[in-house]
Amino acid sequence: MRESLIPERELHSMAHALLGWQLPERPEEIPSVAWLVERLRSSTVDWRLLRELVHFDAAGYTRRTVARTPACELLLISWLPGQASCVHDHGGSGGVSWLVQGELRETRYAWAGDRLAPETAVRADEGDVLVELSDTIHRIDNASRHGAVSLHLYAPPMQGMTRYEPVRPPELVRPRRPQAVSGGPGRRRRPRAT
Ligand SMILES: [Fe+2]
């Protein structure tokens, strides 16, 4: 994952230019995650500016901080086909992910004792929102054949998100192949030209 950093002085005006409203400065101005969902979805997005902020990178999905206040932060993530996040939480923050282009898949994880295992998977299409609560653990990936772009609004600004290694269900583990026996039947590999 690559992160683009915008100078702090530019962050304050970016959200207003992009969404048509100013991000709250004080935590008490954000009563709930539902408020964030409603506020984000009622935005009048400057689509030309949004396209300028999108940045695809073959090395991994890119995450750009569009705006940050003491109360919340706005991120824009660009995903090429096949790119995925790790399994992660949000460091105690809650928020909403709004898919503004393409499609993404969200896999949610749950604890089974001390093990973390996939619980549900949903496909989000353009215009859909995914709500993330303070205890949500998930993985996002672009399983489609086209680029995807998502806007994420979190409160408070995310700090110290945790990455997890999920337990793979046995059916997802590829069985080990038996060791090849030299001299046995099979196709012979031709010597490679150098
Ligand atoms: Fe997330």
Residues whose N, C-alpha, C, O or C-beta is under 5 A from the ligand:
A	BS01	LIG	none
